[in-house]
Each structure stands twice: as C-alpha cells, then as structure tokens.
Amino acid sequence: MEGFILLNWTSVTEFVLVGLSNNPETQQVLFAIFLVVYLLILAGNLLIIITIMLDQNLHTPMYFFLSNLSFIDICHSTVTVPKMLADFLSTEKTISFGGCIAQMFFLHLFACTEIFLLTVMAYDRYVAICDPMHYLNVMNHKVCLLLAGTIWVGGTIHSLALIGMTIRLPYCGPKVVDNFFCDVPPVIKLACTDTYVIEVLIVSNSGLISVVCFVVLVVSYGVILASLRTRLAAGQHKALSTCAAHLTVVTLFLGHCIFIYSRPSTSFAEDKVVSVFFTAVTPLLNPIIYTLRNEDMKQALNKLLGRKVETEK
C-alpha cells in the first residue's frame, strides 16, 4: 500500500539529461567520436563471438565465457550510447520516466552480470593454471552452462532490487539528471524525500558486490602468480599474458563501480569521465585486449578471414 501511495506522489513524467556538453560544435565532434567507438564496439565484439562459434579449437570454457563477455559488452554499451548519440543531435535531451527506469534496469543487469562473469573467468583461469590435469573435468560443459545461468540470475536479482527501491520514491519537482544517462545515484537525488536509507542500501548492494568481487579477483590472481613461479618460462609467459589481459579489464570495469557505488550519491566532476570509460571505452577495449594479446584468437581470426577470401575468389 505504501508503495502505491509513493508512486501516486510521482508527478514527473520525464527527466532532462545534462549530457557531456552544451556546446553545439563540441557535441558534433563528440557525436562523430562516439559513433565510431560504438560501431567498433559492435564490430569487434561480434567478430569475437562469430570467431569463437566457427572455430572448433575455441570451444573451451575460457572462450565460452569470453563470448559471453562480448555479448554483454554489446548489450551494455547499447543501453546508453545510442541515446547519448541521439542527444548530441538534439536540443532537448529528455527521457521519459519509464525510459529512465528501463535504462537503469538494463544498465545494472548487464553491469552486475559482467562483474560476476569476470569473477567466474578468474576462477576458470585459476583452475586452468593451478590444476590443469583436472581442468576439463571441473569446468565441463554442464558446469559452464550452470555458471552462466547463475550469473544472469544474480544480475537480474541485483537490478530488480535497485530498481524496486528507486521506483518507490516520489518524484515531484526537480528533473535534471546530472549525467548523460539515467543511473540510480543521480536519479534518487531528485526524489522529494529523504533518501539516506536508500543510499546506504545502494552502497551495501552495488558497492559491496564490486568490492568483494574485486578482492576475490585480486586474491585469485595472487594465487595464480604464486603458482606460476614454478612453471617453465614459455608456459609462464602465456599464462601471465592471459591473466594480464583479464586483470586490465577487471581494473577498468570494477574501478568505475567502486568509485561510483561505494559512496553516497554526491556528484564529483570526474563522475562523467569515469562513466564514459564504463559505458563506451571498456566495451571497446575488451575485444582489443583479448584479440591482440591472445595468439589463439589471432590464429582463429586469420583462419576465418582466409576462408572469406577464398570464398570470394
């Protein structure tokens, strides 16, 4: 009943997004830059997914999770970047109340699912490097599917919990969101009520997930690096290269989550810059990191491109 009353108090039907810039010339430049970035995100991640699907040698747990990561990156960037591109060409950067809620839901669904996936990928690397003899038994196809399903369920529960808290708040006046997309911290600042409890719950939810997963990841890689000290140089180099690529992605992605969600919803000048890395740069870096630093992927890409050339001839 209380939730119904609070929803009745909401008189705001749309929000205004501040965006990255109000200067028309700057917006045109940013539009061109982010359009290229978004197209590269789509092309790079789709290429990874297609390559893994077509190359039998890449039908392993590591590349199964990597293809999932590419799919999530496509979805994650699509939640925010197309709207941002449209706003660069528009004088009124508005989004409906329902659209804002939907954007927040899918943003946190894909972000949380990616955090869980990165953690699972660290476990996969731990088993592969520290217990290679039992790797295929431990990370069999059934286990991989179960882990993939679990992380999606976990991401959905997390997102529903956040949106459930956000949508119950009354919005009756201020409607300017200080960002280029709808996110929970800047939106709840617009509520016509005290949001201290909600802010604490957000920190306890999103912030705790980010910090705990980051600690687990650091510990996992610490154990992996310790075990590599006894390996041969060639095997050690390959394992270190894989772990370095993974750790780079983890640091960029989780760094944003910890910075934004592990503190009360106060705005900093750096928030928008960090959010750009979160929504556009990291999804672009993933295919670059996992292809340019991965010999198996480069060989598979060369085979795939070779087939296309032969077909065209």
C-alpha positions, -999 to +999 in steps of 0.1 A: +000+000+000+028+024+009+045+017-024+012+025-042+009+059-023+045+068-031+040+060-068+010+083-068+031+112-055+053+110-086+043+138-109+075+138-130+068+122-165+103+128-179+138+137-170+163+160-186+198+147-191+226+172-187+248+153-212+286+158-218+284+192-233+261+220-243+283+235-269+269+226-304+303+223-321+317+202-292+286+180-295+292+174-332+328+163-325+317+141-297+289+126-319+315+116-345+339+102-319+313+081-301+296+069-333+330+054-344+335+040-309+301+024-309+305+009-343+339-005-333+323-020-301+297-038-322+321-049-349+349-060-325+326-080-301+305-095-329+337-107-346+349-124-313+315-141-309+314-153-346+351-165-345+345-185-313+314-200-327+330-211-360+364-223-347+362-257-330+396-251-313+380-223-294+351-244-280+367-244-245+354-229-212+377-199-214+363-188-248+328-198-239+330-171-211+348-147-234+319-149-260+295-142-231+316-112-221+315-099-257+277-103-258+273-085-225+296-056-237+274-052-268+242-050-247+258-028-220+270-002-244+237-003-264+218+007-232+234+041-231+255+050-262+226+052-288+207+076-266+238+096-260+244+099-298+208+110-303+211+137-276+242+151-293+220+160-323+191+172-302+185+205-283+162+188-258+180+159-240+149+143-224+140+108-215+106+096-203+102+083-167+096+048-180+125+050-203+148+062-175+137+033-153+142+008-182+177+023-188+187+019-152+173-017-150+193-029-181+224-009-172+226-026-138+216-060-152+244-061-177+269-044-154+263-067-125+263-098-147+296-087-162+311-083-127+300-119-118+313-131-152+347-116-147+348-133-113+339-166-129+366-161-156+391-156-129+381-189-113+383-205-147+419-192-151+427-204-116+416-240-123+433-240-157+467-228-144+468-243-109+450-276-116+454-283-153+451-321-150+415-318-138+405-286-157+382-302-182+365-323-155+360-293-132+350-269-159+329-292-180+301-281-203+274-286-177+292-265-151+299-237-176+262-235-185+252-236-148+277-208-140+265-187-170+228-191-159+237-183-123+254-150-131+225-139-152+200-147-124+223-129-100+224-098-122+187-098-126+180-100-089+205-072-082+189-050-108+154-056-097+164-048-061+179-015-071+150-005-094+125-016-068+140+008-043+143+036-068+108+035-083+091+036-049+105+071-043+083+101-051+095+124-078+076+157-078+098+186-090+135+186-099+140+165-131+176+173-143+198+143-142+235+153-139+248+127-164+243+116-200+223+085-189+200+075-161+217+059-132+205+052-097+227+077-077+219+108-097+182+099-101+174+093-064+189+127-057+158+141-074+134+124-051+111+146-029+120+127+003+150+118+024+170+091+005+196+084+032+184+048+038+182+041+001+218+055-004+231+032+023+213+002+007+228+011-027+263+012-012+256-021+007+243-037-026+263-024-056+293-011-036+297-044-016+293-065-047+320-045-065+345-045-036+340-082-027+344-093-063+375-072-067+391-087-036+382-122-048+398-114-082+430-099-066+434-130-043+428-153-073+454-137-094+478-136-064+474-174-061+479-178-098+510-157-099+525-176-069+519-209-087+535-196-119+568-192-102+574-230-105+565-231-142+586-232-173+593-198-189+572-204-221+541-216-202+546-189-176+547-162-203+514-174-219+496-177-186+509-142-175+497-127-208+462-141-203+460-130-167+473-096-175+446-091-202+419-102-178+432-081-149+433-050-172+396-054-180+388-061-143+406-030-131+389-007-157+354-021-151+354-026-114+373+006-108+342+026-121+318+005-099+338+010-068+342+048-075+305+054-082+287+030-060+308+027-029+300+062-016+268+083-010+252+099-041+273+130-041+285+143-075+321+148-085+334+164-116+351+131-125+319+111-125+310+117-162+346+109-173+345+077-153+311+069-167+323+073-203+350+047-196+324+024-180+298+026-209+320+031-240+357+027-235+358-006-216+335-025-241+358-012-268+390-023-251+378-058-244+380-071-280+413-053-284+428-068-253+415-103-259+425-105-295+458-086-298+472-103-267+458-137-275+476-160-300+447-185-303+423-157-312+447-142-337+452-176-354+414-182-354+407-147-369+434-153-396+417-187-405+383-170-406+395-142-428+413-166-450+381-186-456+362-154-466+389-145-491+388-180-506+350-179-508+351-145-526+376-158-551 
